[in-house]
Amino acid sequence: MIDNLITVFYMLGILGIMIAVNTMLGVVIANKTQKFSRKKLFKGIGKAITIVVCTMLFCLTLELVPIVLKRVNINIPTDLITVLEIVLTTLTAYKKYAIDCFDKFKKILKVEEEV
């Protein structure tokens, strides 16, 4: 279980970096258009913290389910809830922010889509 939680923390670290990059790119775009808003920045930071905490807690519950069930004499295979499921959960959020960052890079660099 500890190894799985360490993996979760690594994945959340990667997700946190992607969220920070996304936020910084948003600030760059806002500064270019003179539409920077501190309120929007802090709202985004709050949202990012909420996403990371909720993802961490969700992954923790996935790890705890077999332990709790075992205490009430319900045995499930230990590989039923795998690290892969936890990693995929984290990668879902990562993909969303990666796509946002990619779009912001294109906007900053003025790259137009080829049709």
C-alpha positions as CSV (number, residue, x, y, z in Angstrom):
1,M,0.0,0.0,0.0
2,I,2.8,2.4,0.8
3,D,4.4,1.9,-2.6
4,N,1.0,2.7,-4.2
5,L,0.6,5.9,-2.2
6,I,4.1,7.0,-3.1
7,T,3.2,6.4,-6.8
8,V,0.0,8.5,-6.2
9,F,2.1,11.3,-4.7
10,Y,4.5,11.3,-7.6
11,M,1.5,11.4,-10.0
12,L,-0.1,14.3,-8.1
13,G,3.3,16.1,-8.2
14,I,3.2,15.8,-12.0
15,L,-0.4,17.0,-12.1
16,G,0.5,19.9,-9.8
17,I,3.3,21.0,-12.1
18,M,0.9,20.8,-15.1
19,I,-1.7,22.9,-13.3
20,A,1.0,25.5,-12.4
21,V,2.1,25.6,-16.0
22,N,-1.5,26.0,-17.2
23,T,-2.0,28.8,-14.7
24,M,1.2,30.7,-15.6
25,L,0.3,30.4,-19.3
26,G,-3.1,31.9,-18.5
27,V,-1.4,34.8,-16.8
28,V,0.8,35.4,-19.8
29,I,-2.2,35.4,-22.1
30,A,-4.2,37.7,-19.8
31,N,-1.2,40.1,-19.6
32,K,-1.0,40.3,-23.4
33,T,-4.7,41.2,-23.7
34,Q,-4.8,43.5,-20.7
35,K,-7.5,41.4,-19.1
36,F,-5.6,40.1,-16.1
37,S,-7.7,39.5,-13.0
38,R,-6.4,38.6,-9.6
39,K,-9.7,37.2,-8.6
40,K,-9.7,34.8,-11.6
41,L,-6.1,33.8,-10.8
42,F,-6.9,33.0,-7.1
43,K,-10.0,31.2,-8.2
44,G,-7.9,29.1,-10.6
45,I,-5.4,28.3,-7.8
46,G,-8.2,27.3,-5.5
47,K,-9.7,25.1,-8.2
48,A,-6.3,23.5,-8.7
49,I,-5.8,22.8,-5.0
50,T,-9.3,21.3,-4.8
51,I,-8.6,19.0,-7.8
52,V,-5.3,17.8,-6.4
53,V,-6.7,17.2,-2.9
54,C,-9.8,15.4,-4.3
55,T,-7.7,13.2,-6.6
56,M,-5.4,12.3,-3.7
57,L,-8.4,11.5,-1.4
58,F,-10.1,9.4,-4.2
59,C,-6.9,7.4,-4.7
60,L,-6.5,6.9,-1.0
61,T,-10.0,5.5,-0.8
62,L,-9.2,3.1,-3.6
63,E,-6.3,1.8,-1.5
64,L,-8.3,1.5,1.7
65,V,-11.3,-0.4,0.3
66,P,-9.6,-3.8,0.4
67,I,-8.4,-3.2,3.9
68,V,-11.8,-2.2,5.2
69,L,-13.5,-5.1,3.4
70,K,-11.0,-7.5,4.9
71,R,-11.9,-6.3,8.4
72,V,-15.5,-7.4,7.9
73,N,-14.5,-10.8,6.5
74,I,-14.9,-9.9,2.8
75,N,-11.8,-10.9,1.0
76,I,-11.2,-9.5,-2.5
77,P,-8.1,-10.1,-4.6
78,T,-5.3,-7.7,-3.7
79,D,-4.8,-6.9,-7.4
80,L,-8.4,-5.9,-7.9
81,I,-7.6,-2.3,-7.2
82,T,-4.3,-1.7,-8.8
83,V,-1.9,1.1,-9.1
84,L,-2.8,1.2,-12.8
85,E,-6.3,2.3,-11.9
86,I,-5.0,5.1,-9.7
87,V,-2.5,6.2,-12.3
88,L,-5.3,6.3,-14.9
89,T,-7.4,8.4,-12.6
90,T,-4.6,10.9,-12.2
91,L,-3.7,10.9,-15.9
92,T,-7.3,11.8,-16.8
93,A,-6.9,15.1,-15.0
94,Y,-3.3,15.5,-16.4
95,K,-4.6,15.1,-19.9
96,K,-7.2,17.9,-19.5
97,Y,-4.5,20.3,-18.3
98,A,-2.0,19.2,-20.9
99,I,-4.5,20.0,-23.7
100,D,-5.2,23.4,-22.1
101,C,-1.5,24.1,-21.9
102,F,-0.9,23.1,-25.5
103,D,-3.8,25.4,-26.7
104,K,-2.3,28.3,-24.7
105,F,1.2,27.7,-26.1
106,K,-0.3,27.8,-29.6
107,K,-2.1,31.1,-28.7
108,I,1.0,32.7,-27.3
109,L,3.1,31.6,-30.2
110,K,0.4,32.5,-32.7
111,V,0.4,29.1,-34.3
112,E,-2.6,28.5,-36.5
113,E,-4.2,25.2,-37.2
114,E,-3.7,23.8,-40.6
115,V,-6.9,22.6,-42.2
